[in-house]
């Protein structure tokens, strides 16, 4: 399945990959890994930010992904973007990059607080921790 096919299949649908806690942003990441990247589950996390902050303790994630620290460059379509926690969201956020400019990132994401399903959204770079890119 391609990234475009993934978005078409799941747009406006709730993705609950693990059957726990409802439709979360990490569920979109897990489903994307399975359907598009053909990567198995890489290890549990308490929140999306841990996909980046605990990368060094996740051997399967290290096997399949390169960790890219954000240093002002633009991500590529298909990269996984991880956002830092905030006061109102202690878990952070993860989304799939669809496109990027120097100002913002178009993503495919899901909001675990709203439970409205997966959708296309847009973010600036203010809270970006970094990216995961499938190893070649």
C-alpha positions as CSV (number, residue, x, y, z in Angstrom):
1,X,0.0,0.0,0.0
2,X,1.3,3.5,-0.8
3,X,1.0,6.5,1.5
4,X,-1.7,8.0,-0.7
5,X,-3.7,4.7,-0.5
6,X,-3.3,4.7,3.2
7,X,-4.7,8.2,3.6
8,X,-7.6,7.3,1.2
9,X,-8.4,4.2,3.1
10,X,-8.3,5.6,6.6
11,X,-9.4,9.3,6.1
12,X,-12.2,10.2,8.5
13,X,-12.1,6.7,10.1
14,X,-11.0,5.9,13.7
15,X,-7.9,3.8,13.8
16,X,-7.5,1.7,17.0
17,X,-4.5,-0.5,16.1
18,X,-4.1,-2.1,19.6
19,X,-7.7,-2.0,20.8
20,X,-6.6,0.1,23.8
21,X,-7.6,3.7,24.8
22,X,-9.6,4.4,21.7
23,X,-8.3,6.0,18.5
24,X,-4.9,7.5,19.4
25,X,-2.2,9.2,17.3
26,X,0.2,6.3,18.0
27,X,-2.4,4.0,16.5
28,X,-2.1,5.8,13.1
29,X,1.7,5.4,13.4
30,X,1.4,1.6,14.1
31,X,-1.1,1.1,11.3
32,X,1.1,3.0,8.9
33,X,4.1,0.9,9.9
34,X,2.1,-2.3,9.2
35,X,0.2,-1.3,6.0
36,X,2.7,0.9,4.2
37,X,6.2,0.3,5.6
38,X,5.8,-3.4,6.4
39,X,7.4,-2.9,9.8
40,X,6.3,-4.9,12.9
41,X,5.4,-3.3,16.2
42,X,8.6,-1.6,17.5
43,X,7.8,-1.5,21.2
44,X,5.3,0.1,23.6
45,X,5.3,3.7,24.6
46,X,3.5,5.7,27.3
47,X,3.0,8.6,24.9
48,X,3.9,9.6,21.3
49,X,6.9,11.7,22.4
50,X,8.6,8.5,23.6
51,X,8.9,7.3,20.0
52,X,11.6,10.0,19.8
53,X,12.8,10.4,23.4
54,X,13.2,6.7,24.2
55,X,14.5,5.7,20.7
56,X,17.9,4.6,22.1
57,X,16.1,2.1,24.4
58,X,14.0,0.6,21.5
59,X,16.1,-1.9,19.5
60,X,13.4,-2.7,17.0
61,X,12.7,1.0,16.3
62,X,16.5,1.4,15.8
63,X,16.5,-1.5,13.4
64,X,13.8,-0.1,11.2
65,X,14.1,3.7,11.6
66,X,16.7,6.4,11.5
67,X,16.2,9.1,14.2
68,X,16.5,12.5,12.6
69,X,16.9,15.4,15.0
70,X,15.1,18.5,13.7
71,X,17.7,21.1,12.7
72,X,15.7,23.4,10.4
73,X,15.4,21.1,7.4
74,X,12.2,19.9,5.8
75,X,11.0,16.3,6.3
76,X,10.1,14.1,3.3
77,X,6.7,12.6,2.6
78,X,6.4,9.4,4.5
79,X,8.6,10.5,7.4
80,X,7.1,10.2,10.9
81,X,7.1,13.5,12.8
82,X,7.1,13.6,16.6
83,X,5.9,16.6,18.6
84,X,6.8,17.5,22.2
85,X,4.4,17.3,25.0
86,X,2.6,20.4,26.3
87,X,0.9,21.4,29.6
88,X,-2.5,20.2,28.2
89,X,-1.1,17.1,26.4
90,X,1.6,15.3,28.4
91,X,2.0,12.6,25.8
92,X,3.1,14.6,22.8
93,X,1.9,13.8,19.3
94,X,3.0,11.7,16.3
95,X,1.8,12.1,12.7
96,X,2.8,10.9,9.2
97,X,4.3,13.6,6.9
98,X,2.4,14.2,3.6
99,X,4.3,17.3,2.5
100,X,6.4,20.1,4.0
101,X,7.4,23.6,3.3
102,X,9.7,25.8,5.3
103,X,6.7,27.1,7.2
104,X,4.5,24.1,7.9
105,X,4.1,20.3,7.7
106,X,1.0,18.7,6.1
107,X,0.3,15.5,8.0
108,X,-2.0,12.5,8.4
109,X,-3.0,12.3,12.1
110,X,-5.5,11.4,14.7
111,X,-6.4,13.2,17.9
112,X,-6.8,10.9,20.9
113,X,-8.5,13.5,23.0
114,X,-11.2,14.4,20.4
115,X,-11.7,10.8,19.1
116,X,-12.8,12.2,15.7
117,X,-10.8,9.8,13.5
118,X,-7.8,10.2,11.2
119,X,-7.6,13.2,9.0
120,X,-5.2,15.5,7.1
121,X,-3.9,18.4,9.2
122,X,-1.2,21.0,9.3
123,X,1.4,22.0,11.9
124,X,4.2,24.5,12.2
125,X,7.6,23.4,13.4
126,X,7.4,24.9,16.9
127,X,7.0,21.7,18.9
128,X,8.8,19.3,16.6
129,X,11.2,17.0,18.5
130,X,12.3,15.2,15.3
131,X,11.5,12.6,12.7
132,X,11.8,8.9,12.1
133,X,12.6,7.8,8.6
134,X,12.5,4.2,7.4
135,X,16.0,2.8,6.9
136,X,16.8,1.9,3.3
